[in-house]
Amino acid sequence: MRNPKKTSFKTKPQELVKIIPLGGLEEIGRNMTLVEYQNQVLIIDMGLQFPDENTPGIDFIIPNIEYLKIHPEKKILGILITHAHYDHIGAIPYLISQLNYPTIYATPLAKAIILKRQEDFLYLKKLDIENLEIDQDKPLILGAFKIRTFHLNHNIPETIGFAIETPAGKIIYATDYKFDFQPIADIPADLNRIAEISSDGTTLLLSDSTNVEMTGHSLSETMIMENLDTIFAKAKGRIIMATFASLISRLQQAITLSEKYKRKVIIEGFTMKTNLLIAQRLGYIQAAKDTFLGIKEMARLNPNQITVLCTGAQGESEATLMKIANKEHKNLKIQKGDTIIFSSSIVPGNEITVQSLKDSLAKQGAIIYHYKMLDIHASGHGYQEDLKMMISLTKPNFFMPIHGHYSKLKSHAQLAESLNIPPSNIITATNGQIIELYKDRIIATEKFVPTNYVMVDGLGVGDISEIVLRDRQILAQDGIFVIIAPVDKRTGFLIKEAEVVSRGFVYMKESKDLINETKKQIQNIVSHLAKEQIINDTYLRNTLKEEIGMFLFKKTKRRPMVLPIIIRV
């Protein structure tokens, strides 16, 4: 809730700290937040967002750092990483060079995953990454900021929150967390430490809002383990389990159960193999030496001796599970009696694709389990009672919900209000909004920094505009209609009948009448302009584009992208 009113008393400038979210509000993904004092800047996370149906052809969406680029006087003290998910670290390769390679502070697991991904960007300089300890007692001092860490539970190990002491008071930053007292491949969050860190007062709490609409506590990974055990015990054939490559706890569960039921484990999917090796090296994955098997060795085993861990639970076209379903995988074909486990929730927007994937697998004889049938996936984000616990432990004077769509931020604000935080002390901000924090008040200003989408498309970063996206959407919806018009360069009349080519609009062989009528319209337009002695190519192209577009719409109620090509002869 905003409090834009100006007070009459003066505050010393040095007491002002700005919080500027460059992403992560009004959306899931693209997480990046600036904490600024004078010209000293801390960056928390640097994540990407995956595209949706409104961004066709786009690989990733990353934060807009124009604010930092147009203010070179601002000194970036470092980048603090909360955990190793791509929506928090994925933009680093695209932005780090533009920021002159500031030091990154991350836990060993996050560091290893960042460095592994950086191998795909060999043209970049070597990253400067310093280790952060979990529950680090000795504060990290960066300029005017003193930073301590505290451990949180998520669905990847080494997730941490930050307690940042600033001239305006202590800021607690807690994103992507839940409280799991029986986690897998992790230890419970230390509630006593969070309370101790906050004991001398918390000025501002920024807290995860992803699951604020879910009542109760989030599910424990131990409960998921019990339900997966039931499936493993019943399975007569191969088990193929699809999940997120970053869900280390789920991989450990599948490995443990496979060993229990005398199954060998095959890992399919580059990112999953990479993450598993890193987690093994750091001790987060425990497995016997002979547990893992190469896929080409699978033929010597009975189906009930095999577990396949793979990517593709979201129906990604190039992921392993989709290739299996489409019979495109070299070594894996669905056999009657295979058990397929979808151990993940469905990311919004993927529902239709995932359902089609399930249908295809079922038609081929697979037995399918998913999280709506049985609790075989636990969110890494806390429910209402988890979020209440964080507020109760930290006892903040001011509160700002983060990480979620705007309606969820508002719900989280209401939840904080129910715990007796005054409405005037609660800020529901939007991306780019400059939040001013003082020791005694917080203000959601009417000042904004640029946060429009920066899109990654192949090798291009930021070169895809809204106009390009609109063109792609038109092409996807109504197709393209190409006009090739050979025009006499002296008279401006057509030398011969214009040619037309249609793709994604009409099937030309079955639309001869429409095509012939369109050619007559083109003839009339060109002749009219020639008689008027208008021979400007740009004007001719624009006229054809507009009038033929309108003509086709009148005939079909669809308007394709009209692309006139003028050839002067």
C-alpha positions as CSV (number, residue, x, y, z in Angstrom):
1,M,0.0,0.0,0.0
2,R,1.4,3.3,-1.0
3,N,2.0,6.2,1.3
4,P,2.9,9.0,-1.1
5,K,2.2,11.8,1.4
6,K,5.2,14.0,2.1
7,T,5.9,14.9,5.7
8,S,6.9,18.3,6.9
9,F,10.0,17.3,8.9
10,K,13.4,16.9,7.2
11,T,15.4,13.7,7.0
12,K,19.1,13.6,6.6
13,P,20.0,12.5,3.0
14,Q,22.4,9.9,4.2
15,E,19.6,8.0,6.0
16,L,17.9,7.3,2.7
17,V,18.2,3.8,1.1
18,K,16.4,3.1,-2.2
19,I,15.0,-0.3,-3.1
20,I,14.4,-0.7,-6.8
21,P,13.0,-4.0,-8.2
22,L,14.0,-4.4,-11.8
23,G,11.9,-7.6,-12.1
24,G,10.2,-10.3,-10.1
25,L,7.1,-8.2,-9.3
26,E,3.9,-8.6,-11.4
27,E,5.5,-11.8,-12.7
28,I,7.3,-15.1,-11.9
29,G,10.9,-14.8,-13.0
30,R,13.3,-12.1,-14.1
31,N,14.2,-11.6,-10.4
32,M,16.6,-8.7,-9.8
33,T,16.5,-6.1,-7.1
34,L,18.8,-3.1,-6.4
35,V,19.5,-1.8,-2.9
36,E,21.1,1.7,-3.2
37,Y,22.7,4.1,-0.7
38,Q,23.9,7.3,-2.2
39,N,25.8,5.9,-5.3
40,Q,26.6,2.5,-3.7
41,V,24.5,-0.3,-5.2
42,L,23.9,-3.9,-4.2
43,I,22.3,-6.2,-6.7
44,I,20.3,-9.2,-5.4
45,D,19.9,-11.9,-8.0
46,M,20.0,-11.6,-11.8
47,G,17.4,-14.0,-13.3
48,L,15.6,-14.6,-16.5
49,Q,12.0,-15.2,-17.4
50,F,10.8,-17.9,-19.8
51,P,8.7,-16.7,-22.7
52,D,5.0,-17.3,-23.1
53,E,2.5,-17.2,-26.0
54,N,2.8,-13.4,-26.2
55,T,6.6,-13.6,-27.0
56,P,6.8,-16.1,-29.9
57,G,10.3,-17.2,-30.9
58,I,11.9,-15.6,-27.9
59,D,14.4,-17.7,-25.9
60,F,14.5,-15.7,-22.6
61,I,13.4,-12.4,-21.1
62,I,16.0,-10.6,-18.9
63,P,16.0,-7.6,-16.7
64,N,16.4,-4.1,-18.1
65,I,19.6,-2.5,-16.6
66,E,19.2,0.9,-18.4
67,Y,19.1,2.6,-15.1
68,L,22.6,1.4,-14.2
69,K,23.9,2.1,-17.6
70,I,22.8,5.7,-17.7
71,H,24.2,6.4,-14.3
72,P,27.9,5.3,-14.5
73,E,28.6,7.2,-11.3
74,K,26.8,4.4,-9.4
75,K,29.3,1.9,-8.0
76,I,28.1,-1.7,-8.0
77,L,29.5,-3.3,-4.9
78,G,28.5,-6.9,-5.7
79,I,25.8,-9.3,-6.8
80,L,24.2,-11.4,-4.0
81,I,22.7,-14.7,-5.2
82,T,19.9,-16.3,-3.2
83,H,20.0,-19.7,-4.9
84,A,20.8,-21.5,-8.2
85,H,17.5,-21.4,-10.1
86,Y,17.7,-19.8,-13.5
87,D,15.0,-17.3,-12.7
88,H,17.5,-15.9,-10.2
89,I,20.9,-16.5,-12.0
90,G,20.0,-17.1,-15.6
91,A,20.6,-13.5,-16.8
92,I,24.2,-13.3,-15.6
93,P,25.8,-14.2,-18.9
94,Y,23.8,-11.6,-20.8
95,L,24.3,-8.7,-18.3
96,I,27.5,-9.2,-16.4
97,S,29.8,-7.7,-19.1
98,Q,27.5,-4.6,-19.4
99,L,28.1,-4.0,-15.7
100,N,31.9,-4.4,-16.0
101,Y,32.0,-7.7,-14.2
102,P,31.2,-6.9,-10.6
103,T,32.0,-9.6,-8.0
104,I,29.3,-12.2,-7.5
105,Y,28.7,-13.6,-4.0
106,A,27.1,-17.1,-4.0
107,T,27.1,-20.4,-2.1
108,P,29.2,-23.3,-3.5
109,L,26.3,-24.9,-5.3
110,A,25.1,-21.7,-7.0
111,K,28.7,-20.8,-7.9
112,A,29.3,-24.2,-9.5
113,I,26.1,-24.0,-11.6
114,I,26.8,-20.4,-12.7
115,L,30.3,-21.3,-13.7
116,K,29.1,-24.4,-15.6
117,R,26.6,-22.4,-17.6
118,Q,29.3,-19.8,-18.3
119,E,31.1,-22.4,-20.3
120,D,28.6,-21.7,-23.1
121,F,29.8,-18.1,-23.2
122,L,33.5,-18.5,-23.8
123,Y,33.8,-15.0,-25.3
124,L,33.1,-13.5,-21.8
125,K,35.8,-12.7,-19.2
126,K,36.3,-15.0,-16.3
127,L,33.7,-14.4,-13.6
128,D,34.8,-13.2,-10.1
129,I,32.7,-15.3,-7.7
130,E,33.3,-15.3,-3.9
131,N,31.9,-18.0,-1.7
132,L,29.1,-17.2,0.7
133,E,28.7,-19.4,3.7
134,I,25.3,-20.6,4.8
135,D,24.4,-19.1,8.1
136,Q,27.4,-16.9,7.9
137,D,28.1,-15.2,11.2
138,K,30.9,-12.9,10.2
139,P,29.2,-10.2,8.2
140,L,30.2,-9.5,4.6
141,I,31.0,-5.8,4.5
142,L,30.4,-4.1,1.1
143,G,30.6,-0.3,1.3
144,A,27.9,1.0,3.7
145,F,26.3,-2.5,3.9
146,K,26.8,-5.3,6.3
147,I,25.4,-8.6,5.0
148,R,24.7,-11.8,6.9
149,T,23.1,-14.9,5.5
150,F,20.5,-17.4,6.8
151,H,19.5,-20.8,5.5
152,L,16.1,-21.3,4.0
153,N,14.3,-24.4,2.6
154,H,13.5,-24.4,-1.1
155,N,13.6,-27.2,-3.7
156,I,17.3,-26.8,-4.3
157,P,19.9,-26.9,-1.5
158,E,21.9,-23.8,-0.3
159,T,19.0,-21.4,-0.6
160,I,19.7,-18.4,1.5
161,G,18.2,-15.1,2.7
162,F,20.0,-11.9,3.5
163,A,20.0,-9.6,6.5
164,I,21.4,-6.4,5.2
165,E,22.3,-3.7,7.6
166,T,22.0,-0.3,6.0
167,P,22.1,3.4,7.2
168,A,18.3,3.3,7.1
169,G,18.0,0.1,9.1
170,K,18.0,-3.6,8.6
171,I,16.5,-5.2,5.5
172,I,15.6,-8.8,5.5
173,Y,15.4,-10.3,2.0
174,A,13.7,-13.7,1.8
175,T,12.6,-15.0,-1.6
176,D,11.8,-18.5,-2.7
177,Y,11.5,-20.3,0.6
178,K,9.4,-22.5,2.8
179,F,9.9,-24.1,6.2
180,D,10.4,-27.9,5.8
181,F,11.3,-29.6,9.1
182,Q,12.0,-32.9,7.3
183,P,13.7,-32.0,4.0
184,I,15.5,-34.3,1.6
185,A,19.1,-33.5,0.6
186,D,19.0,-30.5,2.9
187,I,18.7,-29.4,6.5
188,P,15.8,-27.5,8.1
189,A,16.0,-23.8,8.2
190,D,17.3,-22.5,11.5
191,L,14.4,-20.6,13.0
192,N,16.5,-19.6,16.0
193,R,19.0,-17.9,13.7
194,I,16.4,-16.0,11.8
195,A,14.9,-14.8,15.1
196,E,18.4,-13.9,16.5
197,I,19.3,-12.0,13.3
198,S,16.1,-10.0,13.8
199,S,16.3,-9.6,17.5
200,D,17.7,-6.0,17.4
201,G,15.0,-4.9,15.1
202,T,14.0,-5.4,11.4
203,T,13.2,-2.3,9.5
204,L,12.0,-3.9,6.3
205,L,11.0,-7.4,5.3
206,L,10.8,-8.4,1.6
207,S,9.1,-11.8,1.4
208,D,8.1,-14.4,-1.2
209,S,4.5,-14.2,-2.4
210,T,4.3,-17.2,-4.8
211,N,1.9,-19.4,-2.8
212,V,0.3,-16.8,-0.6
213,E,-3.2,-17.9,-1.7
214,M,-2.6,-21.5,-0.4
215,T,-3.7,-22.1,3.2
216,G,-1.8,-24.1,5.8
217,H,1.8,-25.2,5.5
218,S,3.6,-26.3,2.4
219,L,4.1,-30.1,2.0
220,S,7.3,-31.6,3.3
221,E,9.6,-33.6,1.0
222,T,9.3,-36.5,3.5
223,M,5.6,-36.8,2.6
224,I,6.5,-36.8,-1.1
225,M,9.0,-39.6,-0.4
226,E,6.4,-41.8,1.2
227,N,4.1,-41.4,-1.9
228,L,6.9,-42.0,-4.3
229,D,7.7,-45.2,-2.4
230,T,4.2,-46.4,-2.9
231,I,4.6,-46.0,-6.7
232,F,8.0,-47.6,-6.8
233,A,6.7,-50.6,-4.8
234,K,3.8,-51.2,-7.3
235,A,5.6,-50.6,-10.5
236,K,6.1,-53.7,-12.6
237,G,8.0,-52.3,-15.5
238,R,10.4,-49.4,-16.1
239,I,9.9,-46.1,-14.1
240,I,10.4,-42.9,-16.1
241,M,10.4,-39.9,-13.8
242,A,10.3,-36.4,-15.2
243,T,11.0,-33.4,-13.1
244,F,13.0,-30.1,-13.0
245,A,16.7,-30.5,-13.5
246,S,17.3,-28.2,-10.6
247,L,15.1,-30.2,-8.2
248,I,18.0,-31.9,-6.4
249,S,15.9,-33.3,-3.5
250,R,13.6,-35.1,-6.0
251,L,16.6,-36.6,-7.8
252,Q,17.9,-37.9,-4.4
253,Q,14.5,-39.4,-3.6
254,A,14.4,-41.2,-6.9
255,I,17.9,-42.5,-6.5
256,T,17.3,-43.7,-2.9
257,L,14.1,-45.5,-3.9
258,S,15.8,-47.1,-7.0
259,E,18.5,-48.5,-4.7
260,K,15.8,-49.8,-2.3
261,Y,14.0,-51.6,-5.1
262,K,17.1,-52.9,-6.9
263,R,16.8,-50.6,-9.9
264,K,19.6,-49.0,-11.9
265,V,19.3,-45.3,-12.6
266,I,19.7,-43.8,-16.1
267,I,20.0,-40.0,-16.3
268,E,18.7,-38.3,-19.5
269,G,18.9,-34.6,-20.2
270,F,22.1,-32.5,-20.4
271,T,21.1,-30.0,-17.7
272,M,20.0,-32.8,-15.3
273,K,23.3,-34.7,-15.8
274,T,25.2,-31.5,-15.2
275,N,23.3,-30.6,-12.0
276,L,23.5,-34.1,-10.7
277,L,27.3,-34.3,-11.1
278,I,27.7,-30.9,-9.4
279,A,25.4,-31.9,-6.5
280,Q,27.3,-35.2,-6.1
281,R,30.6,-33.4,-5.9
282,L,29.3,-31.1,-3.2
283,G,27.7,-34.0,-1.2
284,Y,24.0,-33.2,-1.9
285,I,23.5,-36.4,-3.9
286,Q,24.3,-39.7,-2.2
287,A,24.5,-42.9,-4.3
288,A,26.3,-46.2,-4.5
289,K,29.0,-46.4,-7.2
290,D,27.0,-49.0,-9.2
291,T,23.7,-47.2,-9.1
292,F,24.0,-45.3,-12.4
293,L,23.9,-47.0,-15.7
294,G,24.6,-45.8,-19.3
295,I,21.5,-45.8,-21.5
296,K,23.1,-48.2,-24.0
297,E,23.5,-50.8,-21.2
298,M,19.8,-50.8,-20.5
299,A,19.1,-53.7,-22.8
300,R,20.8,-56.2,-20.5
301,L,18.3,-55.5,-17.7
302,N,14.7,-56.4,-17.1
303,P,12.2,-53.5,-17.2
304,N,11.6,-53.8,-13.5
305,Q,15.3,-53.1,-12.9
306,I,15.3,-49.7,-14.6
307,T,14.6,-46.1,-13.5
308,V,15.0,-43.3,-16.0
309,L,15.3,-39.7,-14.6
310,C,14.7,-37.1,-17.3
311,T,13.7,-33.6,-18.1
312,G,10.4,-32.7,-19.9
313,A,7.7,-32.6,-17.2
314,Q,6.6,-29.2,-18.7
315,G,6.2,-30.6,-22.2
316,E,9.2,-28.8,-23.6
317,S,9.6,-29.8,-27.3
318,E,13.3,-30.6,-27.1
319,A,13.3,-32.3,-23.7
320,T,13.8,-36.0,-23.2
321,L,10.2,-37.0,-22.2
322,M,8.7,-35.3,-25.3
323,K,11.2,-37.1,-27.6
324,I,10.2,-40.4,-26.0
325,A,6.5,-39.7,-26.5
326,N,7.1,-38.6,-30.1
327,K,9.2,-41.8,-30.8
328,E,12.1,-39.6,-31.6
329,H,14.5,-40.8,-28.9
330,K,17.2,-43.1,-30.1
331,N,17.3,-45.5,-27.2
332,L,13.9,-45.1,-25.3
333,K,10.5,-46.2,-26.6
334,I,7.4,-46.5,-24.4
335,Q,6.7,-50.1,-23.5
336,K,3.3,-51.3,-22.2
337,G,3.5,-51.2,-18.4
338,D,6.0,-48.4,-18.1
339,T,5.3,-46.1,-15.2
340,I,5.6,-42.4,-16.0
341,I,5.9,-40.0,-13.0
342,F,5.4,-36.3,-13.5
343,S,7.0,-35.0,-10.4
344,S,6.4,-31.3,-10.8
345,S,3.5,-28.9,-10.9
346,I,2.6,-27.4,-14.3
347,V,3.9,-24.0,-15.0
348,P,1.0,-21.7,-16.0
349,G,0.7,-21.6,-19.8
350,N,1.9,-25.2,-20.2
351,E,-1.4,-27.0,-19.3
352,I,-2.5,-27.9,-22.9
353,T,1.0,-29.1,-23.9
354,V,1.4,-31.2,-20.8
355,Q,-2.0,-32.8,-21.2
356,S,-1.3,-33.7,-24.9
357,L,2.0,-35.3,-23.7
358,K,0.1,-37.3,-21.1
359,D,-2.4,-38.4,-23.7
360,S,0.3,-39.5,-26.0
361,L,2.1,-41.6,-23.4
362,A,-1.2,-43.2,-22.2
363,K,-2.1,-44.2,-25.7
364,Q,1.3,-46.0,-26.0
365,G,0.5,-48.1,-22.9
366,A,2.1,-46.1,-20.1
367,I,0.8,-45.8,-16.5
368,I,0.8,-42.1,-15.5
369,Y,1.1,-40.5,-12.1
370,H,1.0,-36.7,-11.6
371,Y,0.7,-34.4,-8.6
372,K,-3.1,-34.0,-8.8
373,M,-3.5,-37.7,-8.4
374,L,-1.1,-38.1,-5.5
375,D,1.2,-35.8,-3.6
376,I,4.4,-36.5,-5.6
377,H,5.5,-32.9,-5.9
378,A,6.0,-30.3,-3.2
379,S,6.3,-26.6,-4.1
380,G,9.5,-24.9,-3.0
381,H,7.4,-21.8,-2.0
382,G,5.7,-21.4,1.4
383,Y,2.0,-21.4,2.0
384,Q,0.2,-18.9,4.3
385,E,1.4,-20.4,7.5
386,D,5.0,-20.4,6.3
387,L,4.7,-16.7,5.3
388,K,3.2,-15.8,8.6
389,M,6.0,-17.6,10.4
390,M,8.6,-15.4,8.6
391,I,6.8,-12.2,9.6
392,S,6.5,-13.4,13.2
393,L,10.2,-14.4,13.4
394,T,11.5,-11.1,11.9
395,K,8.9,-8.7,13.4
396,P,9.4,-6.0,10.7
397,N,8.4,-2.4,11.0
398,F,7.7,-2.2,7.3
399,F,6.7,-4.9,4.8
400,M,7.1,-5.3,1.1
401,P,5.8,-8.5,-0.7
402,I,8.0,-9.7,-3.7
403,H,8.1,-12.6,-6.1
404,G,4.7,-12.9,-7.6
405,H,2.0,-11.5,-9.8
406,Y,0.4,-8.2,-8.5
407,S,-2.7,-9.9,-7.2
408,K,-0.5,-12.2,-5.0
409,L,1.5,-9.2,-3.8
410,K,-1.8,-7.6,-2.7
411,S,-2.9,-10.8,-1.0
412,H,0.4,-11.0,0.9
413,A,0.0,-7.4,1.9
414,Q,-3.4,-8.3,3.4
415,L,-1.8,-11.3,5.2
416,A,0.8,-9.0,6.8
417,E,-2.0,-6.6,7.8
418,S,-3.8,-9.5,9.6
419,L,-0.6,-9.8,11.7
420,N,-0.9,-6.2,12.9
421,I,1.5,-4.5,10.5
422,P,-0.2,-1.1,9.9
423,P,-1.4,-0.6,6.3
424,S,0.7,2.6,6.1
425,N,3.8,0.4,6.7
426,I,3.1,-2.0,3.8
427,I,4.3,-1.3,0.3
428,T,2.8,-3.1,-2.7
429,A,5.2,-2.0,-5.5
430,T,5.6,-2.6,-9.2
431,N,8.6,-3.3,-11.3
432,G,10.8,-0.3,-11.6
433,Q,9.2,1.7,-8.8
434,I,11.7,3.5,-6.6
435,I,11.0,2.7,-2.9
436,E,12.5,5.1,-0.4
437,L,13.4,3.6,3.0
438,Y,14.2,5.8,6.0
439,K,14.6,4.7,9.6
440,D,11.1,5.8,10.5
441,R,9.1,5.5,7.3
442,I,8.9,4.0,3.8
443,I,7.6,5.7,0.7
444,A,6.5,4.2,-2.6
445,T,7.5,7.1,-4.8
446,E,6.0,8.0,-8.2
447,K,9.4,7.6,-9.8
448,F,10.2,4.7,-12.0
449,V,13.2,3.3,-13.8
450,P,12.9,1.4,-17.1
451,T,11.8,-2.2,-16.8
452,N,10.4,-3.0,-20.2
453,Y,11.3,-6.5,-21.5
454,V,14.8,-7.1,-22.9
455,M,14.5,-10.2,-25.0
456,V,17.1,-12.8,-25.9
457,D,16.5,-14.3,-29.4
458,G,19.4,-16.6,-30.5
459,L,22.5,-14.4,-30.5
460,G,20.5,-11.2,-30.3
461,V,20.0,-9.5,-26.9
462,G,17.6,-6.6,-26.7
463,D,17.3,-6.3,-30.5
464,I,13.7,-7.6,-30.6
465,S,11.1,-4.9,-30.3
466,E,7.4,-4.9,-29.6
467,I,6.9,-4.3,-33.3
468,V,8.7,-7.5,-34.1
469,L,6.7,-9.5,-31.6
470,R,3.5,-8.0,-33.0
471,D,4.5,-9.1,-36.5
472,R,5.3,-12.6,-35.2
473,Q,1.9,-12.8,-33.6
474,I,0.1,-11.7,-36.8
475,L,2.1,-14.3,-38.8
476,A,1.1,-17.0,-36.2
477,Q,-2.6,-15.9,-36.2
478,D,-3.3,-14.9,-39.9
479,G,-0.3,-15.8,-42.0
480,I,1.5,-13.8,-44.7
481,F,0.4,-12.7,-48.1
482,V,3.3,-11.7,-50.5
483,I,2.7,-9.6,-53.6
484,I,5.4,-9.5,-56.3
485,A,4.7,-6.6,-58.6
486,P,6.9,-6.1,-61.7
487,V,6.5,-2.4,-62.6
488,D,7.8,-0.4,-65.5
489,K,10.3,2.1,-64.1
490,R,9.3,4.8,-66.6
491,T,5.5,4.5,-66.7
492,G,4.7,3.0,-63.3
493,F,2.3,0.4,-64.9
494,L,2.5,-3.3,-64.3
495,I,4.6,-5.1,-67.0
496,K,2.7,-8.3,-66.3
497,E,0.2,-9.7,-63.8
498,A,1.4,-9.5,-60.2
499,E,2.2,-12.8,-58.5
500,V,1.0,-13.6,-55.1
501,V,2.2,-16.1,-52.5
502,S,0.2,-17.1,-49.4
503,R,1.5,-18.9,-46.4
504,G,-0.6,-19.6,-43.3
505,F,-3.5,-17.6,-44.7
506,V,-5.3,-19.5,-47.5
507,Y,-4.6,-22.7,-49.4
508,M,-4.0,-21.2,-52.9
509,K,-5.2,-24.2,-54.9
510,E,-8.6,-24.0,-53.2
511,S,-8.9,-20.2,-53.3
512,K,-8.5,-19.4,-56.9
513,D,-11.4,-17.0,-57.0
514,L,-10.0,-15.0,-54.1
515,I,-6.5,-14.9,-55.6
516,N,-7.8,-13.7,-59.0
517,E,-9.9,-11.0,-57.4
518,T,-6.9,-9.9,-55.4
519,K,-4.7,-9.7,-58.5
520,K,-7.3,-7.4,-60.1
521,Q,-7.3,-5.2,-57.1
522,I,-3.5,-5.0,-57.3
523,Q,-3.8,-4.1,-61.0
524,N,-6.3,-1.3,-60.3
525,I,-4.2,0.2,-57.4
526,V,-0.9,0.2,-59.5
527,S,-2.7,1.6,-62.6
528,H,-4.4,4.4,-60.6
529,L,-1.1,5.5,-59.0
530,A,0.6,5.3,-62.4
531,K,-2.1,7.6,-64.0
532,E,-1.6,10.0,-61.1
533,Q,2.2,9.8,-61.9
534,I,3.0,8.6,-58.4
535,I,5.9,6.3,-58.9
536,N,7.4,6.4,-55.4
537,D,8.1,2.8,-54.3
538,T,7.6,3.4,-50.6
539,Y,4.2,5.0,-51.3
540,L,3.2,2.2,-53.6
541,R,4.2,-0.5,-51.1
542,N,2.3,1.2,-48.3
543,T,-0.8,1.7,-50.5
544,L,-0.8,-2.0,-51.5
545,K,-0.2,-3.1,-48.0
546,E,-3.1,-1.1,-46.6
547,E,-5.7,-1.5,-49.4
548,I,-5.0,-5.2,-50.1
549,G,-5.1,-5.9,-46.4
550,M,-8.5,-4.3,-46.1
551,F,-9.7,-6.1,-49.2
552,L,-8.7,-9.5,-47.8
553,F,-10.3,-8.7,-44.4
554,K,-13.6,-7.9,-46.1
555,K,-13.5,-11.2,-48.0
556,T,-12.3,-13.5,-45.2
557,K,-12.6,-11.6,-41.9
558,R,-8.8,-12.3,-41.4
559,R,-6.0,-9.9,-42.1
560,P,-2.7,-11.5,-42.9
561,M,0.6,-9.6,-43.0
562,V,0.7,-8.2,-46.5
563,L,4.3,-7.9,-47.9
564,P,4.5,-6.1,-51.2
565,I,7.7,-6.5,-53.3
566,I,8.1,-3.9,-56.1
567,I,10.5,-4.8,-58.9
568,R,11.3,-1.9,-61.2
569,V,12.1,-3.1,-64.8
